[in-house]
Amino acid sequence: MEENDAPILRYLYRHARPRRHLEFGTWEGRGALACLQECDAAVWSINLRDGETDDQGRWAYDAWLDDFTPASASAIMTRTARNGRTVVRTDALGAIGRLVHEAGLGHRLCQIYCDSRRWDRANLPDGFFDSALIDGGHAEDVVASDTLNALRLVRSGGLLLWHDYCPDPLAQETCASIRGVVDAINRLAATIRRHCSDWFWIEPSWILLGVRNDRVFDPGDVR
């Protein structure tokens, strides 16, 4: 995202100018920062409080503490490496969204810590958000759940964006995270088509874009 997709996201946020933006998966906050700097939006972000682990139980995202500026030094999760240096978990509480806080824009970021599949959105009306970026967990069931939530919560005319999407079979073969996203999109393709007036891959990028239509979202309409 840093080198190739961030300029595309900035372009979209600059021209769509959402007032309320929803983000599934924030990590260090580069995507949220792009939105905050390109328009006057407030951003809601949903992340796991304690970060992700790989299939071996190891931290999925970390960095040397010497090279890292935490959002909240008192809350970060650390461990000591074999060489004696301190490692910080970069996708957990105290580190998530750090780039937003470094830029002085933390007052426009509402951070929600939970498994997005169990997120209680009862206090948010349908169509509350102007845009949503789905870039959290990349397992098929997580992407599918986040997609259905976004379809309900983004207003007519609003933008739905999926990151780490690519229809190229070679890319899917070499990158497991892409496979989960593509499998979820294929599974919900009929539902997405019914609820998006436009729906296309931005080539070449890792971004899939949909424009929400005015059809009321019905959970029983999922196929």
C-alpha positions as CSV (number, residue, x, y, z in Angstrom):
1,M,0.0,0.0,0.0
2,E,2.8,2.4,0.9
3,E,4.3,2.8,-2.5
4,N,1.6,1.9,-5.0
5,D,-2.0,1.9,-3.6
6,A,-1.8,4.8,-1.2
7,P,-1.8,7.4,-4.1
8,I,-4.9,5.7,-5.5
9,L,-6.7,5.8,-2.1
10,R,-5.7,9.4,-1.7
11,Y,-7.2,10.3,-5.1
12,L,-10.4,8.5,-4.2
13,Y,-10.8,10.2,-0.8
14,R,-9.8,13.6,-2.2
15,H,-12.6,13.4,-4.8
16,A,-15.3,11.5,-3.0
17,R,-14.7,13.5,0.2
18,P,-16.4,11.2,2.7
19,R,-17.5,12.7,6.0
20,R,-17.6,9.4,7.9
21,H,-15.2,6.6,6.9
22,L,-15.1,3.1,8.2
23,E,-11.9,1.0,8.1
24,F,-11.6,-2.7,8.8
25,G,-7.9,-3.2,9.6
26,T,-5.6,-0.2,10.3
27,W,-2.2,-1.5,11.4
28,E,0.1,1.5,11.6
29,G,-2.5,3.8,10.1
30,R,-1.3,4.6,6.6
31,G,-4.7,4.1,5.0
32,A,-6.5,6.0,7.7
33,L,-4.0,8.9,7.4
34,A,-4.5,9.1,3.7
35,C,-8.2,9.6,4.3
36,L,-7.8,12.1,7.1
37,Q,-5.3,14.2,5.1
38,E,-7.2,14.3,1.9
39,C,-10.6,15.3,3.3
40,D,-12.4,16.4,6.5
41,A,-13.6,12.9,7.4
42,A,-13.8,11.3,10.8
43,V,-12.5,7.7,10.7
44,W,-13.8,4.7,12.6
45,S,-11.3,1.8,12.6
46,I,-11.8,-1.8,13.8
47,N,-8.8,-3.9,14.9
48,L,-8.0,-6.9,17.1
49,R,-6.8,-5.6,20.4
50,D,-3.9,-8.0,20.7
51,G,-2.9,-8.3,17.1
52,E,-2.7,-11.2,14.7
53,T,-0.6,-14.4,14.9
54,D,0.6,-16.7,12.1
55,D,-0.1,-20.4,11.8
56,Q,2.9,-21.0,14.1
57,G,1.5,-18.8,16.8
58,R,4.1,-16.1,16.2
59,W,3.4,-12.4,16.0
60,A,2.3,-11.5,12.5
61,Y,3.6,-7.9,12.6
62,D,6.5,-6.6,14.6
63,A,9.4,-4.2,14.5
64,W,12.5,-3.3,16.6
65,L,11.5,-0.8,19.2
66,D,14.4,1.4,18.3
67,D,12.9,1.9,14.8
68,F,9.4,2.5,16.0
69,T,7.4,5.4,17.4
70,P,4.4,4.0,19.3
71,A,1.0,5.7,19.6
72,S,1.0,5.0,23.3
73,A,4.3,3.9,24.9
74,S,2.6,2.7,28.1
75,A,0.3,0.3,26.2
76,I,2.5,-1.3,23.6
77,M,3.2,-5.1,23.7
78,T,6.9,-6.0,23.6
79,R,9.2,-9.0,23.9
80,T,12.9,-9.4,24.1
81,A,14.6,-11.1,21.1
82,R,17.5,-13.5,21.3
83,N,20.0,-10.7,20.6
84,G,18.7,-8.7,23.6
85,R,16.9,-6.1,21.5
86,T,13.2,-5.2,22.3
87,V,10.6,-6.1,19.7
88,V,7.2,-4.3,19.6
89,R,4.0,-5.8,18.3
90,T,3.0,-3.3,15.6
91,D,-0.6,-4.4,15.1
92,A,-1.8,-4.4,18.7
93,L,-3.1,-1.8,21.2
94,G,-0.7,1.1,21.7
95,A,0.7,0.7,18.2
96,I,-2.3,0.6,15.9
97,G,-2.8,3.9,14.1
98,R,0.5,5.3,15.2
99,L,1.1,7.3,12.0
100,V,-2.3,9.1,12.5
101,H,-1.2,10.1,16.1
102,E,2.2,11.2,14.9
103,A,0.5,13.5,12.4
104,G,-1.6,15.0,15.2
105,L,-4.9,13.7,13.8
106,G,-5.8,11.2,16.5
107,H,-8.8,13.3,17.6
108,R,-10.5,12.4,14.3
109,L,-9.9,8.6,14.7
110,C,-12.3,6.4,16.7
111,Q,-10.5,3.1,17.4
112,I,-12.6,0.1,18.1
113,Y,-10.9,-3.1,19.4
114,C,-12.7,-6.3,18.7
115,D,-13.0,-9.2,16.3
116,S,-14.9,-7.6,13.5
117,R,-17.0,-10.7,13.1
118,R,-18.4,-10.1,16.6
119,W,-18.6,-6.3,16.3
120,D,-21.8,-4.9,17.9
121,R,-23.0,-2.2,15.4
122,A,-26.5,-2.0,16.8
123,N,-26.0,1.7,17.6
124,L,-25.1,2.6,14.0
125,P,-27.9,3.1,11.5
126,D,-27.8,1.6,8.1
127,G,-26.1,4.0,5.6
128,F,-24.2,5.8,8.4
129,F,-20.8,5.8,6.5
130,D,-19.9,7.5,3.3
131,S,-17.1,5.0,2.6
132,A,-15.4,1.8,3.9
133,L,-12.1,0.2,3.4
134,I,-12.0,-3.6,4.0
135,D,-8.4,-4.5,4.9
136,G,-8.5,-6.4,8.2
137,G,-8.3,-10.2,8.5
138,H,-7.7,-11.8,5.2
139,A,-9.3,-15.2,5.9
140,E,-12.4,-15.8,3.7
141,D,-14.9,-15.8,6.6
142,V,-13.5,-12.5,8.0
143,V,-13.5,-10.7,4.6
144,A,-17.1,-12.0,3.9
145,S,-18.3,-10.8,7.3
146,D,-16.6,-7.3,6.9
147,T,-18.1,-7.1,3.4
148,L,-21.7,-7.7,4.6
149,N,-21.3,-5.2,7.4
150,A,-19.9,-2.6,4.9
151,L,-22.8,-3.2,2.5
152,R,-25.2,-2.5,5.3
153,L,-23.4,0.5,6.7
154,V,-22.3,2.5,3.6
155,R,-24.9,4.9,2.2
156,S,-26.2,4.9,-1.4
157,G,-23.6,6.5,-3.6
158,G,-20.8,5.7,-1.1
159,L,-17.6,3.8,-1.8
160,L,-16.7,0.3,-0.8
161,L,-13.0,-0.5,-1.1
162,W,-11.3,-3.9,-0.7
163,H,-7.5,-4.1,-0.4
164,D,-5.3,-7.0,-1.2
165,Y,-7.6,-8.0,-4.1
166,C,-6.2,-9.2,-7.4
167,P,-7.8,-11.5,-10.0
168,D,-4.5,-12.6,-11.4
169,P,-4.1,-16.4,-10.8
170,L,-0.4,-16.1,-10.4
171,A,-0.7,-13.5,-7.7
172,Q,-3.3,-15.7,-5.9
173,E,-1.0,-18.7,-6.2
174,T,1.9,-16.9,-4.5
175,C,0.1,-14.8,-1.9
176,A,-2.2,-16.5,0.6
177,S,-3.8,-13.3,1.8
178,I,-5.0,-12.5,-1.7
179,R,-6.7,-15.9,-2.0
180,G,-8.8,-15.3,1.1
181,V,-10.0,-12.0,-0.2
182,V,-10.7,-13.3,-3.7
183,D,-12.5,-16.4,-2.4
184,A,-14.8,-14.1,-0.2
185,I,-15.5,-11.8,-3.1
186,N,-16.4,-14.7,-5.4
187,R,-18.6,-16.2,-2.7
188,L,-20.5,-12.9,-2.4
189,A,-20.4,-11.8,-6.0
190,A,-24.1,-12.0,-6.6
191,T,-24.9,-10.0,-3.4
192,I,-22.3,-7.4,-4.2
193,R,-23.6,-6.9,-7.7
194,R,-27.1,-6.4,-6.4
195,H,-26.0,-3.7,-4.0
196,C,-23.3,-1.9,-6.0
197,S,-24.1,0.1,-9.2
198,D,-20.5,-0.1,-10.2
199,W,-18.0,-2.7,-9.2
200,F,-14.5,-3.1,-10.7
201,W,-10.8,-3.9,-10.1
202,I,-8.5,-0.9,-10.4
203,E,-5.8,-2.3,-12.6
204,P,-2.9,-2.5,-11.8
205,S,-3.4,-2.3,-8.1
206,W,-4.6,-4.4,-5.1
207,I,-7.8,-2.4,-4.9
208,L,-11.4,-3.5,-5.7
209,L,-14.0,-0.7,-5.8
210,G,-17.7,-0.7,-5.5
211,V,-20.2,2.2,-5.6
212,R,-23.2,1.5,-3.3
213,N,-26.6,1.7,-4.9
214,D,-29.9,2.6,-3.2
215,R,-31.1,-1.0,-2.7
216,V,-31.9,-1.6,0.9
217,F,-29.6,-4.3,2.3
218,D,-31.5,-7.4,3.4
219,P,-29.5,-10.1,5.3
220,G,-31.8,-12.7,3.7
221,D,-30.6,-11.6,0.3
222,V,-27.1,-12.9,0.8
223,R,-26.1,-15.5,-1.8
